[in-house]
Amino acid sequence: MIMKKKYTYIDLFAGCGGLSLGLLNSGWTGVFAIEKNCDAFETLDYNLIKKKEHYEWPTWLPKKNHDINQVLNNNRKNLIKLKGKIDLVAGGPPCQGFSYAGRRKENDERNKLIDSYLNFIELVKPKFIFFENVKGFTLEFKNNNEIGKNYSFDVIKKLCDLGYNIHGRLIDFSKYGVPQRRTRFILVGVQKEFDKSDDMPKLFFEILEKNKFDFLKNKGLTDFVTLEEAISDLLEENGTASCPDSIGFKSAKYSNAKTSFQKYLRDGILKESIPDSHRLVNHSQEIKKRFQYAIDNNLGPKEYRTHFNLSKTGTKKLSADDPAPTLTTLPDDYIHYQEPRVFTVREFARIQSFPDWYEFKGRYTTGGKLRVKQVPRYTQVGNAVPPLFAEIVGQSFKEIINA
């Protein structure tokens, strides 16, 4: 009997599980996942630990949300014992301190998690590394017109010092079947002793590009998906029902799946069921009229602000015929291309390529001081690695391992 090779990975800063879901779908075995926030971990736990029984999970680590620094401090000996046993460590630290979508700050406390990430790599010493972060991670900070720190240079240097060959590129996920123009910095590392050709990290990106068409074709998908192709079966005009998890709110019903992308993500879901996390926002009549005007007149953000005399808003009506822009974590940033409302969590999840069986837990939104503590559903989805892209990543890693 021929034993099937097992490919093992650990997911750091795992969020709600987008990266882990993609690796699961490409045949990888999760050892464990580290995620600090209890809301995001609840989603990961429900879908990947309980429903899919995906991770092997060591007895020395409770199945709960963990701060990576606590894991490093309390389990150093156990992590060292993993050295040489883990194929891949995947995931990147939170991006808010680097992102141009927020307040880009060099001294953001979250930027220090880079050091935690590097400490973890040094202890576990996986054969391969997959690191994902925002485009801003590759750019220098500017402090009073002076050039500050470039974290990507620092990370690459330290990983090289730890014995890895490294290569990084900016990748636009919309070119890989994800209906969203989302450019991220992807860094791949290979332990030098396993890199027979000294260019396996570069080879990874070549394979990623070469294989994407066959990968998507085998799923009945294409490399370019518009917003309408992704979510047109989730319209409010299909009819509504009471939202299963929110008293006083409505959920839109499914129509027939209209595209290959919709059919793929709805596989196994009955049309009669209520889509998970598809709660419609209870907009006031004034807001609905404002949104409808923006739709009818195709207003951009500047025209929208000017016409309604709004001092501060980035609200933008999205186009049906293009992929969505990079999703933020705030639903109020975008107006639906056809209906006078913002997008639902399920529509965000579709745009991120989450299948409809994947259920999101916790609050839908939050605000004020709670924003620093809670990670509601919109934020979980907005922060995730698209599972479809992660699956292509998993397959590409398997190919270079077996090259």
N, C-alpha and C positions, 0 to 999 in steps of 0.2 A: 504493500500500500504506500503510495506517494503522499508524504505529508505536505500540506499546503503551508507555504511560508507565512508567518505572522509578522505583520508590520505594526510596531508599537509607537505610540506618541503620548505626550503630555501637553495639555492645552493650558497655557498661562493667560491670565486676564481674559477668561473664557466668555464673559458676558452671558448672553442668553443661549449661546451654543451654536451660532451659525457656522463657525469654522469646524467645530467638532461634528456637526451634522454632515458637512461635506466630506470630511475624512471618513466618517462611518459609511457613507454611500459609496466611497471609492475603495472600501475593503480594509481600512485601517482599524486597529484595536486600540481604544483609549485605555490608558492606565489610570489616570485621574485628571481632573480639571480644577484649576484654582480660579475662583472668582470671589471678590470681596463683598459685593453687594448682595443682600438677601433676596431682593426682588428678582434680579437677573438670575441668580442661582436657582430660585424656585422654578423659573421657566425651564432652565436646563435640566433640573432634577426631574420635573414632571415628564418631559419628553424623552430625554436621553438616558437617564438612570432608571426611572421606574418603567416607562413605557417600552423602551428599546433594550434595556439592560446592557447598555453599550460598554461601560467602563469595567475594567477588572477591579479597580479600586483597592488599594492596600489596607490592611487592617489597622495600621498605625495612624491613618488619616481619617477622621470622622467625615461622613458624607454630608457636608454642610458648606456654607460659604466660609471662605478663609481669606485673610489678608496675607499676601505673599511674604511679607516680612515676618509675620508670626510663624509661617511654615518654615521659613529659613532658620529662624531662631530656635524653634522647638523641635525640629526634625532633621537637624543637620546630619546626624549619623545615618539616618534612614535614606536621606537623599544621596549621600556618598555611596551607599550600598547599591544604588541604581546605576552607578557609573559603568558604562559598557553594555548596559542592558536595554537602553532606550534608543530606538531608531531616530526619533524626531521630537524636538520641542517646538511647538507652534504657538503663535500669538504674539501680540505686541502690547506694550503698556498703553494706558489711556492716552488719547490724543489731544485732549482739550487745550493743554498748554502750548501745543504746536500749531493748532488749527487756525486758519484765517476766518473760519466760520464763527469763532468766538474771540475772546480777548487773548491774543497771542502774547504770552509772557514768559521770559527766560527764567524767572525765579518761581514759576508755578510749582507748588509742592509736588504735583503729580509727575513733573518731569524727573524727579528723583527716583521714580520707579524704574528708570532705565538702569540704575545701579543695581537694584534688586533683581532685575531680569538678568543682568550679566553675572551676578553672584550665583543665581540658580544654574545658569549654563556652566559655570566653572565647577560647581559641585556635581552635577549630573553627567556632564560631558556627553551629550547625545551625538550620534553620528552625523545628524543633519539638523539644520535650523531653518525655520520659516518665520520671518519677522514681517509684520504688516503695520503700517502707520500712515498718517496723513502726509500729503505732499509737503506741507510746511515743515515736516521733520527734516527735510533735506536742505532747508534754507537757514542762513544765519539770522539770528535775532539782531535787531537794531536798537541800540540804547543811546538816546540823545545824539543821533546821527553817527554813532560809533557801531562798528560791526561786532556783534557778540558771538556767542557760542553756536557752532553747527553740530548738533547732536549726532547726526548720521556719521560724520567723520569720526567722532569720538567712539561710537559703537563699533564701527568697522575696524578701527585700530585695535580696540580692546579684544574683539573677537579674533582678529589675526594673531594677537599676542597669546590667545588661549589655544592656538593651534588650528584655526579654521581658514580655509580659502573662502573668500566672500565675493559676492557680486550682487548689486542692487539695481533695480530699474523702477521707473514709474509706469504703472499699468492702469489703463482705463477699462474698468469692468464692463462697460457697454459694448466692448468689442469681443466679449466672451459670453454673449447670450443673456446678460443681465440688463433689464430695461432701465438703466440709470447711468448717466455720465458721472462716474465716480472714480477719480484718479487717486491711486494709493501708491505709496512707496513700498515695494516688496524687496526684501533682502533675503538671500539664500546663502547658507553657510554649509560647508562640508568639512568634516575633520580631515586634515591633510593626509593622515595615514590611510584613509579610505578613498582618497581622491587619486586614482591611478593616473589620470591624465592631466591633473592640475588645472582643469577647467570645467569640472562638473557643475559648479554654480552657473556658469554661462550656458552650459549644455541644458540645464533645467529650463531656462527661459526659451531656448530654441525649441525644445520638446513641447513646452507649454503652448507656443504659437503654432507649431506644426500640427499638433494633435487636436486642436480645439474644434476644427470643422468636422472631423469624423466623430469626435466625442458628442457634439451637439446633434449631428445628423442621426446618430444611433438612437437618440432620444426623441427624434422627430422635431428638433428645434433648429433655429437659425442663430447666427451670431449677432444679428441686429433685431431688437424687439422694441416696438414703440410702446408708449404709455397706454394707448388705447388697446393694443393687442394684449397687454398684461392684465388690465383690470376692467374691461368693458362688460364683463358678466356680473359685476358687483354694483351696478347702478341702483340708486334709490328708486328709480322709475320701475324697477322690476317688482316693486311691492315691498312692504315692510312687515315686521313682526316685532313683538316685545323682545328687547335685548335680554338674553338668558342670564347675564351676570350683572345687570344694572337696572334697577327699578326706575321707571320714569323715562327711559331711553328706548329708542327703536333701533333695530338692525335691518339693513337691506337684505332682501332675499337673493338667491342665485337665479340667473337666467341660464339657458343652455350655454355650455362652453363654446366660445366662438373661434378660438385660435388654438394652435398646437401648444402654445405656452400655457394657456388656461387649462387645457386638458391634462397636460403634464403635472401641473401643480395641484390639480383637483383629483388626481388619481385616487380612487378608493373613497371619495366623498360623495354622498348621496345629494342629488339636486334639492331634495326636500328638506335637507338639514339647514340650520341657520349658520352662516359662516362664523367661525370663532373670531372674537375681537373686532367685529364689524359694526361697532356701536356708532351711530350717527350723532353728531354734535347737535345740541338743541340751540341753533342760531336764532337770534331775534329777527323779526321781519325786516328791521332796518339793515341788518348785516346781510340778509339774503338778497335784498334789493341792491345793495352795494356790490355784492359778489356777482349778481346777474348782469349788472351794468358792465362790470369788468369783463365778463365772458362775452357779452354781445359786442363790445367795442374792442376786444382784444387788448386791454390795457396792460402795459408793462408796469413795473414797480414805481417808476418815476411819475408816469401819467396817473397811476392810481392814487399816489400821495397828493399830487397837485389837484386832481379833480375833486377829491373829497376833503381837501385842506387838512391833511394829516401830517403832523410834524415828524413822526418816527414810525415807519413800518417798512418791512422788506417784503410785504405780501405780494405774491406773484401768481398770475393765472398760468397754469402749465399747458403745454401744447399736446394735443392728442397724437400728433404725427411724429413725435420725436421721443427718444428716451427721456425719462425724468432727469432733472439736475441732481446733484448730490443731495440726498435727503439729510436734512438737519434733524434734530431731536424734538422740534417744535411743530405741531400740526398747523399752527396759525400762519406759517410762512408761505403756504401754497393754497391756491384756489383750484378746485377740480376743473378739468378742461370743459366739462359739459353741464354740471349741476352746481347750483349756488351754495356751495359748502366746502369745508376743508376735507382732506382725505381721512379715512379711518385707519386704525392700526392694521387691519387686515390688508388694506390697499398698500400701506407702507410695506408690509411683509411681502406682498406679491412683487413689489418693485425691487425688493431685496432678494427675491427668488426663494423665499421660504415656502414650502408646500403648505397647503391648507390644513393638513392634519396636525401641523405644529401649533400648539396652543400657547398663548402668552398669559402670564400670571402677574398679579399685582395690580396697582392702580393704573388707570389709563393715562392720567396726567397728574402733575403736581405743580406747585409754585411756591414763591416766597422763600423762606428759610429752609423749607423741606427739600428744596432742589439739591442741596449739597449732600443730602442723606439718602433720598429715595431715587430709584431708577424706574420710572413708570414704563408702561408698555411701549409708548412712542419712542422713548429714549433707548430702550433695549433694542428695538428694531433698527433705529438710526445708527447705533454704535456697532452693529454686527458686521461680520464678514459675510458677504453673500454666499449661501451654501452651494449654489451652482458653481461659482468660481472656485470655492474650496474643494469641490469634488474633482475639478480639472487639476488642481494643484496636487491632490492626493494621488491621482493616476500618474501624473508626471514624475513625482518623486519615486514611485514604484518602478517606473521605467529607467530612471537613472541609477537606481539601486541595482537593477538587474542588467545594466549595460555592460 
